[in-house]
Each structure stands twice: as C-alpha cells, then as structure tokens.
Amino acid sequence: HAVDVFVAVLRALARDARALAGLRLAAVGGETAAALRARLLEPDLIGDGGGALLAQAIVDAHGSGPLLYPQGAEGRPELTAALLQVA
C-alpha cells in the first residue's frame, strides 16, 4: 500500500517519475518491488528477507545520495534500526 500512497501523492502534486531523478529506490520485499515495477519504477535495491537485509544491501552498495524506500505507517522498524547501527 505504501507504493500506492506514494504514487498518489506524486500525482496530487502534479508530478511523475521524473521527480525522482537522482534518487535510488529501495524495496523491502518482493511485493513492494513488484508494486514499484507495476508503475514502471525499477528498484535499485531489494531486501527480500526484510528490513535488516535491505539495510545490509544499502551498506554493501556503498552508494551515496538520497534513497527512497516506500514504507507504510505501521511498517516494522528493522530497516531503520539496522541502518542506525552501522551509522
């Protein structure tokens, strides 16, 4: 659902995928990755085992710059917690 809300907000702001130029997209799990792909947004990183694995993929990618990962309001805190541990 997070991807649906994100895309709806983009549309409400009269924006499209071009507004994401320069951002890397990440997905926690295959369902979120599929939802992004269904909207022609290819995730750069996917944590197929949950937030902790996505955090490790982010660290391993050594990327810089902004990273967007759609997450629901009730999303589990593993990704944030794991990233805070390596920061």
VEXTIPA-815322 format. One line per field, with one value per residue (C-alpha): x, y, z; residue number from 1; residue in one letter. Coordinates in steps of 0.25 Angstrom, whole numbers. Layout:
BEGIN
x: c(X|...)
y: c(Y|...)
z: c(Z|...)
pos: c(NUM|...)
code: c(A|...)
REM end
This chain:
BEGIN
x: c(0|12|15|0|0|14|9|-4|4|13|0|-6|6|5|18|22|34|43|42|50|62|75|68|71|59|59|48|47|42|37|23|28|38|26|17|28|31|16|17|30|39|51|56|71|72|63|63|56|58|52|58|71|75|71|80|91|89|89|103|109|105|113|104|103|92|77|70|55|48|33|28|15|12|11|24|33|45|56|62|63|69|79|84|85|94|104|103)
y: c(0|9|10|13|25|30|30|37|48|49|51|60|69|69|61|48|39|50|56|44|47|45|37|22|13|2|-8|-17|-30|-35|-30|-15|-17|-23|-11|-1|-9|-9|6|6|9|-1|-2|-1|-9|-20|-27|-40|-44|-32|-18|-24|-30|-17|-9|-19|-17|-2|-3|-13|-4|8|17|32|41|40|27|25|13|13|8|8|16|3|-3|-11|-3|-13|-5|8|1|-7|6|13|2|4|19)
z: c(0|2|-13|-16|-6|-11|-25|-21|-14|-27|-35|-25|-26|-42|-42|-49|-49|-54|-40|-35|-43|-35|-25|-23|-20|-10|-6|6|0|-14|-13|-11|-23|-31|-28|-32|-45|-48|-48|-57|-45|-44|-30|-29|-16|-11|3|0|15|21|26|32|19|12|21|18|3|5|13|3|-9|-4|-11|-7|-9|-6|-5|-5|1|2|15|22|35|42|36|44|49|45|34|42|54|45|38|51|56|44|44)
pos: c(1|2|3|4|5|6|7|8|9|10|11|12|13|14|15|16|17|18|19|20|21|22|23|24|25|26|27|28|29|30|31|32|33|34|35|36|37|38|39|40|41|42|43|44|45|46|47|48|49|50|51|52|53|54|55|56|57|58|59|60|61|62|63|64|65|66|67|68|69|70|71|72|73|74|75|76|77|78|79|80|81|82|83|84|85|86|87)
code: c(H|A|V|D|V|F|V|A|V|L|R|A|L|A|R|D|A|R|A|L|A|G|L|R|L|A|A|V|G|G|E|T|A|A|A|L|R|A|R|L|L|E|P|D|L|I|G|D|G|G|G|A|L|L|A|Q|A|I|V|D|A|H|G|S|G|P|L|L|Y|P|Q|G|A|E|G|R|P|E|L|T|A|A|L|L|Q|V|A)
REM end
